[in-house]
Amino acid sequence: MLPSFFASSKILLHYPEPQAAYPIDIAKFALQTKQDDHMEMARGALGLDQ
């Protein structure tokens, strides 16, 4: 259960936005590192599993 100050806060309206950007952040990181395990994790986060 959330504390009462969250119940009326507008922060809950914005919560899905960072969550939706998570796969993009993983993909950017994977492209920077070019490591196979990071690329595999990024593919999974983006729904591109083989």
Secondary structure, DSSP 8 states (H G I E B T S, - for coil): ---HHHHT-THHHHTHHHHHHHHHHHHHHHHHH--HHHHHHHHHHTT---
